[in-house]
């Protein structure tokens, strides 16, 4: 790109950033699924003492909170990805318009 007055954005780099956000979301999904499989395989190993019994009471809510954190992070990454795609498309179109 040449010298411009005003703001300049590199749409290809923005699009690359969107791809990196998508890859991170995919990775987090994989980690979430691995953790889910650990929970399934291990069951509820709380022990038979008073501490295990107390932990057993809160285990379902703790588990839901853990996976909600994963889901929230994935949603955030997907929002970043989508926003970056829109921005890249907008800047690419503007560049094409100024060249045409």
C-alpha positions as CSV (number, residue, x, y, z in Angstrom):
1,X,0.0,0.0,0.0
2,X,1.2,3.5,-0.8
3,X,1.0,6.7,1.2
4,X,-2.5,7.5,2.4
5,X,-4.1,10.4,4.2
6,X,-6.0,9.2,7.2
7,X,-6.4,5.7,8.6
8,X,-5.2,2.6,6.8
9,X,-5.9,-1.0,7.8
10,X,-4.4,-4.1,6.4
11,X,-7.5,-6.3,5.8
12,X,-5.4,-9.4,5.1
13,X,-3.9,-9.2,8.6
14,X,-7.3,-8.6,10.1
15,X,-8.6,-11.7,8.3
16,X,-5.5,-13.6,9.6
17,X,-6.4,-12.5,13.1
18,X,-9.9,-13.8,12.6
19,X,-8.5,-17.2,11.6
20,X,-6.3,-17.2,14.7
21,X,-9.4,-16.6,16.8
22,X,-11.2,-19.5,15.1
23,X,-8.3,-21.8,15.7
24,X,-8.2,-20.8,19.4
25,X,-12.0,-21.5,19.6
26,X,-11.4,-24.9,18.1
27,X,-8.6,-25.6,20.5
28,X,-10.7,-24.6,23.5
29,X,-13.5,-26.9,22.2
30,X,-11.0,-29.8,22.1
31,X,-9.8,-29.1,25.7
32,X,-13.4,-28.8,26.9
33,X,-14.3,-32.1,25.3
34,X,-11.2,-33.8,26.8
35,X,-12.2,-32.4,30.3
36,X,-15.7,-33.6,29.8
37,X,-14.4,-37.1,29.0
38,X,-12.3,-37.0,32.2
39,X,-15.4,-36.2,34.2
40,X,-17.2,-39.1,32.6
41,X,-14.4,-41.5,33.1
42,X,-13.7,-40.5,36.7
43,X,-17.3,-40.2,37.8
44,X,-17.6,-38.5,41.1
45,X,-14.5,-39.5,43.1
46,X,-15.4,-37.5,46.2
47,X,-14.5,-40.0,48.9
48,X,-16.7,-41.3,51.7
49,X,-15.7,-38.9,54.4
50,X,-17.5,-35.7,55.5
51,X,-15.5,-33.6,53.1
52,X,-16.4,-35.8,50.2
53,X,-20.1,-35.7,51.2
54,X,-20.0,-31.9,51.3
55,X,-18.2,-31.6,48.0
56,X,-20.7,-34.0,46.5
57,X,-23.5,-31.5,47.2
58,X,-21.8,-28.7,45.2
59,X,-20.2,-30.9,42.5
60,X,-23.0,-30.5,39.9
61,X,-23.0,-26.7,40.2
62,X,-19.2,-26.5,40.1
63,X,-19.2,-28.7,37.0
64,X,-21.8,-26.5,35.3
65,X,-19.7,-23.4,36.1
66,X,-16.6,-24.9,34.7
67,X,-18.2,-25.8,31.4
68,X,-20.1,-22.5,31.2
69,X,-16.7,-20.8,31.5
70,X,-15.5,-22.8,28.5
71,X,-18.7,-22.0,26.5
72,X,-18.5,-18.3,27.4
73,X,-14.9,-18.1,26.2
74,X,-15.7,-19.9,23.0
75,X,-18.6,-17.5,22.4
76,X,-16.3,-14.6,22.9
77,X,-13.7,-15.9,20.5
78,X,-16.3,-16.5,17.9
79,X,-17.6,-13.0,18.3
80,X,-14.1,-11.6,17.8
81,X,-13.7,-13.8,14.8
82,X,-17.0,-12.6,13.3
83,X,-16.2,-9.0,14.0
84,X,-12.8,-9.3,12.4
85,X,-14.2,-10.9,9.3
86,X,-16.7,-8.0,8.9
87,X,-13.9,-5.5,9.4
88,X,-11.6,-7.2,6.9
89,X,-14.4,-7.4,4.3
90,X,-15.2,-3.7,4.9
91,X,-11.6,-2.6,4.5
92,X,-11.0,-4.9,1.5
93,X,-14.1,-3.4,-0.2
94,X,-13.0,0.1,0.5
95,X,-9.5,-0.6,-0.9
96,X,-11.0,-2.1,-4.0
97,X,-13.3,1.0,-4.4
98,X,-10.3,3.4,-4.1
99,X,-8.3,1.4,-6.6
100,X,-11.1,1.1,-9.1
